[in-house]
Amino acid sequence: MIDLLEIKIPFDASLVEVINDRHSLVGLDYQLMDIPMGAKSIHWRDDGSIGTSCLYHPYESLPTSFTGIAFKCHLDGYFFPHITLKASPAKILQGHNVFGFDDMRLSVEEMLFHLRETYPVLYGLLSVQDATIVKMDVTYIAQVDSPMQVRQLVDYMSRVSNGHTKPTKSKKYETTCYWGGVNSRLIRQKMYSKWEEFQAQLEDYKKLSKRGDAHAKKIVSVMCDERIQEIARKSVRWECTLMSRWLERHGYPLNVWEFIQLEQSTPDLYPKLWNCGFAKIQDALKGQTMIYVNDEKLLAKLKAQFATTTATGKVSYRKAINLYGFYNQLKAIGYQEIRNQKLYGERRFQQLIADLCLCGFSKSYLQNLHIQNDETKVIPFV
């Protein structure tokens, strides 16, 4: 589903003037736009009155039937004047994002509707046909049997890496795991428990509802639905944030309306985007599920797989025995610690891992082999 969408809409080009590479709006009475304004500089005139300069529009929230839409006008600077809108389409339409939909047109039109209702004059100054995507979160959920399994899965995944895609555990939430840079300008992958996030949001809205916030009361009534809570309680969310730079590099149009045309001609567009974003993680999870490994059987399998014949015609098991020793190092010391101590060169280390994967292990299993809790050794992926 489209979990979050941020779009940028430029002002009409006829309203923009460029002087010394700086863009500014001309011929406009800001008061008619009826947006709240602030000033970065205040001074006193000779007559004692107060003057202002460097006007700006602070972020505000546009009202909807449920949660708000983040909105800001960028009036002047070295960028082309524009506005930004950011929201969770599911939240503004149904009051929660435990589940949602893959529909860019519905998402964009709902955001534009509320902008036009709130600021009709401003809306008429925009070049809506030139709206572009800044970023979007494509998110899908997995259901497990209990909240405990959710925590076990997040703990397990916090040690799974592949190539340059490396995990980082959230410092704020124990049930959140990131891959890559949290502030990457290309792509961000995240896996987390929906239940903790859901509870925190519900508590915030309950506090607002007690103060008389009508929108908060509506949201609380939706989020208190037991059916929704039951889904959230056992949900693991896999969220992929796709930035405009990543979309452009992979050949996707940034113009909102062109992207909608692509969506209409590509029914599986969002699963494709999500799979592309999580491809490295999925590769690390591929392999045979092994709940228990018998050492004797493992050694026999390694010998069968990697036996070689010497120049004198004898069968050599040297490679198999070396792999068996490496496997036991992984079990005793741990994947990351072996790398940190540089017990092997990086190329040699990766080759040993690849050889063990040929025997049916998944990379994620090997990365978690040193964990003593047997439950976290079980790999629920194929």
Secondary structure, DSSP 8 states (H G I E B T S, - for coil): -EEEEEEEEEB-GGGEEEETTEEEE-S--HHHHT---EEEEEEE-TTS-EEEEEEE---EEE--SSS-EEEEEE-SBSS--EEEEEE-HHHHHHS--SS----HHHHHHHHHHHHHHH-HHHHHTB-GGG-EEEEEEEEEEEE-S-HHHHHHHHHHHTT--BTTB-EEE-SS-TTEEEES-TT-SSEEEEEEEHHHHHHHHHHHHHHHHHTT-HHHHHHHHHHT-HHHHHHHHTEEEEEEEEEHHHHHHTT---BHHHHHHHHHH-TTHHHHHHHHHTHHHHHHH-S---S---HHHHHHHHHHHH-EE-TTS-EE-HHHHHHHHHHHHHHHT-HHHHHHHTSS-HHHHHHHHHHHHHTT--HHHHHTTT---HHHH-----
